[in-house]
């Protein structure tokens, strides 16, 4: 069990820790994950690999599309294993959104099954490409806690 002293840090500890972090930030490293969005990466140096990043926003603002873009950038550029936690949307719907983005076919048409033969062939080709990604996972466990995410 952690005590109050665990959370109390003296000014000397804070100075030492902060200066170490600042020095580390000055040195280019591979511990930041690129988002695939150049302007965002330039402003933030990418996402910190040693931090938990939570993306929030209102409905239909592009959160899932954004995170799928980041995931694909990491997988393609660095072969980084990626797990997307999607407690509110089942894994198949998230995958269909990825499939739509990668194939340039409207996701509503995919979900509704309103595809012509050319589009169906395009989806099949894209599925073969995506099947090669052995380091991409979607976890759609409902009501998952942060502790459970950390465990996984």
N, C-alpha and C positions, 0 to 999 in steps of 0.2 A: 504494500500500500504506500502511496506517495504522501509525503508530509508537506506542510506549508513551506518548509525550507527547500524542498525540491523546486518550487516555483519562484522563490526569491533569488534574485541575482543582484550582486553588488555592482556599483558603478564601474569598478575595475574589471569585473567579469564582462560587463556589457561592452566596455571599450575594447578589450582584447578580442572578444568574439566578433564585434562589429568590424573592426579593422581587418580581421582575418577574412571575413566575408567580402569586404570591399576589395582587398588585394586579390582574392580569388576571382572576383568579377572583372578585374582589369585584364586578367590573363585569358586569351581565347581558349575555349575548351569545347569538348563535345558533350558536356552534361546538360545542354539545353536542347530541347526538341523543336525543330522548325515546324511551323504551322502550314507552310506552303503559301502563305500570304506575305509577300516581301515587306510591305509597309508595316504590318503588325510585328513581324519578326525584328525589323529594324528598331521599332519603338520599345519592344519588350525583351529583346535578345532571345526570343522564343519562349517556350514553356520550360520551366525549371524541372529537371528530371527528379530532383529530390523533394519536390513539393506535390501536394495533392491539389489538383486544380478542379474546381467545381464550376460548371457552366450552367448559368440560370438565365431565365428570361420568360417573357410571355409566350403564349401559344403562337405557333406559325411564324416565329421570328428567324428561323433557320438554324436553331441550335444543333439539331441532328445532322443537318447537311454540313455545318461547320466542322463538327467533330469527326464526321466521316472523312472529310477532306484532310484534316490533320492526321487521322489514322492512316489513310492511304499514302500520304506524303512520307510518314515514318516507315511504313512497310516497304515502300518502293525505293526510298533513298538510303535507308540504313538497315533494312531487314529487322527493325525493332518489333518485338512481339507486342501486340495491342489487344487489350480487352476493353470493350465498350459495355458499360453497365446501363441497362435500359429498363428500369423497374416499371415504367408506365406504358411501354410499347413492346409488343412481343418481338422476338428476334427476327422472325420472318418479315415483319413489316419494316424493320430497320434495314434488313438485307435488301428488300425490294427497293428501298430508297437509294441504297448504294448502287444497286443494279441499274436503276433509272439514271442516276448521275453519270455512271460510267458508259452507258450505252446511248445517252442522249434521247431517251424515250420517256415521255411523260409518265410519271409514277402512277397517276390515276388510271391511265390506260393499262398499265401493268397489273395493278391491283384488281381492276375490273375484268381483266382477261380480254380486253378489246384490242387485239393485236393482229396485224396482217402477217402474211407469211415472211416478208422481209424483216419485220420487226422481231418476229419469233426467232428467226435465224440469227439476228444480231444479238438477242438475249442469250441464245445458246452459246454463241462464240464468247460473249463476255463471261458467262458462267464458267466456261473452260479456263479462261484467264484467271478468274477469281479463285478457282479450285486449286490453283498452284500456290495460293497464300496459306501456307501451313501455320502461320503465326498470327492469325486473326480470329478473334473470338467475340461473341456477343453473349452476355449474360442477362437474361430477362427475368431474374428472380424478383417477384413482387415484394414490396415492403422490405427491401434489403437495407441493413444498417451499415453505417460507415465502418464499424468494427468487422462486420462480415466481409466487406469489400477489402479491407486491409488484410484479412486472413487469406483471401484468395490471391 
